[in-house]
Amino acid sequence: MPQVRAWFCRLFGFFRKNRREAEMAEEMQQHLDLLIERNVAAGMPAGDARYAALRQFGGVEQIKETAREQRMWRWADEFVQDVRFGGRMLWRTRSFSILAILCLTLGIGTNAAVLSWIEGILIRPYPLVAHQDRMFALNATTRGVTGFTGLSYPEFLDYERNSILFESFIIDRIMGTTLSVGDRAERASGGIVSANYFDALGVRPFLGRGFRPEEGTGRNAHPVTVISYRTWKDRYAADPNIIGRNQILNGVEHTIIGVAPEKFHGTFIGYSFSFWVPTSMQETFDTTGYKLEDRGARWIEGYAFLKPGVTRKQAEAELSASAQRLEKDYPETNRGHSLSLLPLWKTPFNQAANMSSTLGITMAVVFFVLLIACANVSNLLLARSLLRRHEMTMRLALGAGRRRLIKQLLTEGLLLSLIAAAGGIAVAYWCRNALVLAFPSPAAGIAIDLPGQIDWRVLAVSIAICVGATMLFALVPAIQASHIDLSGALKSEGAGVVSGSSRSHLRSGLVLVQVSLSFVLLAGTGLLLQSLQRMQNTSPGFSTNVIVSGADLFSAGYNLERAKAFATQLLDRVRKIPGVESATLARLMPFSYGTFSEAPLEIDGYKPAPDEQLNSSYIEVAEDYFKTLGIPIVAGREFRRTDDENAPPVAIINETLAAKYWPGKDAVGQRLKVKDKWLQIVGVAKNVNYEKKLELPRSFFYVPLRQNFFASNNLLIRTQESPGAIRAALAHEVRALDPTLAPTAPFRVQEQVDRKGYTQRLAATLIAIFGAMALFLAAIGLYAVMSYSVSQRTREFGLRMALGAGAADLLRLVLSRGLLLTAGGIVIGVVAALIFTRLMTNLLFQVSPRDPVAFGAAIVVLGTVAFVACVLPAWRATRIDPVRALRV
Amino acid sequence: MAKEKSDLVYGTLDMLILKALQHEPRHGLGIADRIQQMSKDILRVEQGSLYPALYRLEAQGWIKAAWGVSENNRKARYYELTSAGRKQLAAEKDHWLRITRGINLVLSGI
């Protein structure tokens, strides 16, 4: 107790100490002076008078101390009293307290955990980067073309040179290579970055150094690389003498000059990078040639940091002035090109856009859950407030002040919400890890780097919302108390037969809110689960059982001739492996993260409209591609081994392309012109999904790999064997051809398909979890309201029974009210859901956002749960003993 | 004046202070004087317990304080009864009278 007192003295004294102290000292001094005067008047000499007065008064400091205690003590005393009483009340109504605390805890905890991710993934995605608030993505666009189009290197330098409002510009272009260390080969993502990259980000390498300014320029002049911490650990066994070692990247020896710090994964939302090279090495990592001096080659993705105090608008004005100048100086390459800034979470060239829709919906969902939790606690508090009306009346009658009552109720509310907040923090920390476990595993290659810490601001907001709601509703009994007509209340309380309905409206309102919010969540969950199921059950049009592997010849430094010979021999050898049904090569595997080639088309005999731009994506594939992937050829034939550089150029088109330019006619035998070359169409293939399942039918065509060779290809194998079983045989065949090469670890295309659907599965999982939680909370809410109203109406039910009502009548009476509320909530929920689910159209696959099955299921589930929540209290009502009920 | 032992019955100081303030606001010394005078010098308030009691009463909202000027033109803090204080005084007085009547009856019995 003394500690509490001391604590309060300090807390209280903090605000008013000085004034109070001065007043107290002055008052006592005046008292002493009066005493002295009186003594002097009585004839004492001045010295004696003062001495006598002091003795009479006593020890001034001791008195002050006692006085101080008196003042503080009362405050502390009351507080301790309130806390004790509040604690006792919470303990006495344990089930109420546990429910309320549980609701708040879940609400606060999950909200904080999820908002922290969102904040971490989208708002400050790069944990080690300083000043992310001033970091923006460079959004290079071209008039007439939708989306991001990229910058060329000379352009980038011009912007950098002409700017005064920017602190720095950085380039960060994602690329991939095969990283072979020892006999292990692995696909790795890396970044081609400007030499100032690490300095501008404020990221200090953990070992070695970052890039020097001169390392950014000179064609292939600086083969140096900084590797990631994870690469250093996993691939180089955390070798402390790594700096200065050489590593072949894309066939060129690079010197490892640095290791990035542990938490730095690059600046690309959705992937974690393994290494970085300076811009001077661009050509080594780009199959399409040297671009540092080509103003028309737009390949750069990057960011800019604004100077402190500069607004995005000002900076964009400067950029657009630069863009106009460039347009004038270099009309043939720069006409229609412009540059603007986008916040990091809208970055156009990484996974941010994919993630933000998922996370946006998750955020809304979690917020709903928080609202439901608040409504729940409010409901519980309201229910209890009615129970306590008698207590409040009694206290008032016994002379308690209204302020005192309010203080006590607030203390109780505070106690409740503080316990819940503590629980919420625990849940938030736990959730962060536990929810990750609930996630579908993201598979190798896509690293979604979930931030490790809970953002305290997020936590504070969640707690504030909950504490606010709790306190607000905790006060209701006090507000009621102020309207109580004492004598009337004391008399009528406990004697009334039918309870008043004044506050039941508020409570019903809260239940309506809960039920309708839960409905929206359930309907959304239903839609997502359904679309997930459809997505999983729908074939993309090819066999996902096919195994992907390959030897990265480009990275190994093969030239085209050598690579071609190697590829031919490898195919022959692989086809002879027991269990292999067929094998082929393709520049990209289906659903790859890479982008298909795209080219403008000319169609023999087709006159495009004046502003019609004919173009289409295509892929380079070897013979047996369609057989291996199981894509039906609807007309003509599949590619043959003989479709090589010596044969006339040919192509196979898909149904969409055929229907578009040769409607109703046979496309086989027709011609189309791509890159100044006429290709003869030899076949029409069935449409498939090319990049993802959420994809509209698009034009697409295939050309023989031998007529358009690339050194880095994917080997696709059709077999009933598992990837693990085929691995050794595959490695054997590759080694037989080149002992220095290792094949990349084989896996099924299905894995890649799953990876591509990850966002959808993530969203569905999250929403399913929160939907279930919302349902649970809503059930608690309904149950609390119903059982409370039953307990309130005990006397009424007793009377009804005494007058001849049967159990069935009472059951009906109670149930009808609960179900009416539920029905009302569902009606509101349906309307809200119709609005809300439209926002998630882009997450849905072959499911309408108003899908009747999902809505129907939500109605059934919610209705059932509500029924159960109401039946229990209703059943209790039928068990009331009329004699006892009326006597009480 | 020599320091005397308190003649007050334990716990009655608050009530006496309230009573002393019944008709007009007074400062600390004035309250002590008034109690002494009303009790015909039987009761003397120990100065040391006066101020803690005053602050306690103030914190309870039964009296309130304001700076004023004393009879000999000095600045002094004057205490005044609040309406809650008046009620409290009445309650305590009732209580006291009942108790003392009881005690008297006991003491005067044979």
Interface residues (C-beta under 8 A of the other chain):
Chain A: E23 M24 E26 E27 M28 Q30 H31 D33 L34 L35 E37 A52 R55 Q56 F57 G58 G59 Q62 I63 K64 T66 A67 R68 E69 Q70 R71 R74 W75
Chain B: M1 K3 H27 G28 L29 E46 Q47 G48 S49 Y51 P52 A53 L54 Y55 R56 E58 A59 Q60 S70 N72 R74 K75 A76 R77
